[in-house]
Each structure stands twice: as structure tokens, then as C-alpha cells.
Amino acid sequence: MKTYRVIQWMTGDVGRVGVRHFADNPVYDLVGVLVHSKDKVGRDAGEIAGIAPTGITATDDIESMIALVADCVFYTPIIMDVDTLCRLLRSGKNVVTTSGFFHPSPDFEEPARAIRAACEEGGSSFHGGGIHPGYAGDVLPLTLARVMSRVDSINVYEVVNILDDAPVDHIDWMGFGKDKEKFLAEPTILGLGLPFFAQSMYMIADGLGVTIDEVTAAEVAVATAVRDIPHDEGAIPAGTVAAQRHEWTAWVGGQPLIVFHAIYVSAGPEQLEPAWDWGKTRYEIVIDGDPPTELTLQGVRQPDGTMAHPGYNWTAMGAINAIPDVCDAAPGWVTHHDLGMVRPRGLVRQ
């Protein structure tokens, strides 16, 4: 079985999934780990990821990682540094990332040119993947459209219970616990992310052979806490933002074709005003047309009644499983359309 030498670039929630998978899957040979935090430097990558030692010592020395011989870099910072990314590509390393760019769209024309030029210079390939964007909001709708006779509209729902299925730091940086009027008057994290989510819309449109006129954002909707909602580091105070809904629409031929809904809640309807009842964390794709069709992606409830939302695992693996195909592809920006049906390797292990 062909193996691929990989570098893990950063070890946050997604990066640690990468380390664990590369250490366990015989298709991959983990050869380097780049970290940002000083307290991780010099530690074994396995210790950082919560597994047995890997023999790979984490470093913050970017130059040594760029000089290292590897087939691919799994690049997972929250924010992409395009200059560093292009250095990796120019060094001849393929890059698969969950950070930033997933599909060429009008919002990212300049960095797209830089990435393509770096790929050409280094003879390397670039690919972006993940869960949303990068899978649930683009690959799944196009997969579902394959069994349709006609598509009238596509609605993608991302529903997340932030207290059950997200890190506690999301509470503050997403604006939970803020005064409602203050929240609505300021830019929101999800609102600022529209250009990234719009990439999925452009990917769907490209796949369906249509052209998007424009992407618009509806007014953000908010529900407030009826009473204090406790969490591990305190509480969301009564009367403050306890749920939020964002809606973005891609228009084609003057009609709404693709609508994305991002719904983040912190409690059930009995604790919210208005009493939103969005159910459990999931991704839901609803296509109106012939025939009307719906697909839901969610975690599995275990025999003991627990159900952990595998968001970070999905995010990491949606990209990692494309690494062999990206490494074997011709140089350039390799989109999901270019890859076609990804062939995950090394997942069935005895």
C-alpha cells in the first residue's frame, strides 16, 4: 500500500484529530508537527494529541518544516496565512487545508492567483475541505441532486447546540450573553464568515451549471434567555443573546436558488424567547423539486444515551481522506469537482 509522508501544521481541535489519525492509519507517515503555543514545543506529538508517543517532537520552527521532505501538509490554523501557504506549495509540498479556501469564488480572486502560481512553481497541489464549508453545504447537496429530476431550491441548515457540541470559548466570541441590541448593532462572527460559506454556494452552482447573480444576507434573528443558562465557566444571563439565526441566499436568474441557514442555540425552547425549537445538532439538506428530497447528517446516539457531536472529527477527516487523491493529482488548485469521488484509504483496519 502506498504511503504518504505528512506534516501536521498546528495542533488545535482539528489538528489533534489529524495527529491521531496519521499515527493510526498505515497509509500515512507522520514526519513533522508544527505548533504555535510555546508550551507545546519540544513535546511528543502523541502527548499533545492524547495518544501514545509518536516519536515526532513538536516544533515552532517554520523554516525547518518548509525544508522537511514530505508529500503533504495538513494545514489547520483557524486563519490562513496565504504567504506561508504559498511557501509550502513552492517548496514542492502538496497542501490540504481546513482553513479558509475551499472553492474558487469571486471573493478570493487575488489569493487564488497566488495559490495557483505557487502550485505551478512548486509542481504541487492545493485542496480545501472540511465539514461546512467543504462537505455538508456543497458535496452533500450535489450528491443529493444526482437523484433529482429537477431542482427548484436548495436549503442547507446547520444547527448547533453551542453548550453541548462546541468548545466553551465559542460562547464569548460568538456573542452569546451580549445585550440583544448591542449584538445586532455589531458585526458577528458568522456574518463575517459569509464569503467563506459563499464558496459552497458557488461550488453548488458550478456543479449544476448555473451562474450566481449575487449572494445576499437576511437580517440576523436572535432569541434571548428566559433565565440564566449555566455553563462550565459561568452562565448566559437572562435577557441576553442565547440563540442566533443567520440566513444567506444565492440568487440565480433573479430567483433564490440556494439558502444557507446557520442556527446556533444554547438551550431548548423552554429557556428561549421566542421559544425556538430547532432540535439537536445536525446538518440538514432540503431540496425542493422533483421529487422533494431531504438528507440529514448527525451524530449517533450510543446505548448509554449519550451522543457526542463529531464536528471536529468530521472537519478533519473530510479533508484528510482526500490527501492521497490530492497528492496523486496534477499540480494546481484541486477542487472537489476535480477530485470527483474521493477514495478514502486505510479506513478499514484489522
Secondary structure, 3 states (H helix, E strand, C coil): CCCEEEEEECCCHHHHHHHHHHHHCCCEEEEEEECCCHHHCCCEHHHHHCCCCCCCECECCHHHHHHCCCCEEEECCCCCCHHHHHHHHHCCCEEEECCCCCCCCHHHHHHHHHHHHHHHHHCCEEEECCCCCCCCCCHHHHHHHCCCCEEEEEEEEEEEEHHHHCCCCHHHHCCCCCCHHHHHHCCCHHHHCHHHHHHHHHHHHHHHCCCCCEEEECCCEEEEECCCEEECCEEECCCCEEEEEEEEEEEECCEEEEEEEEEEECCCHHHEECCCCCCCCEEEEEEEEECCEEEEECCCCCCCCCCCCCHHHHHHHHHHCCHHHHHCCCCEECCHHHHCCCCCCCCCCC
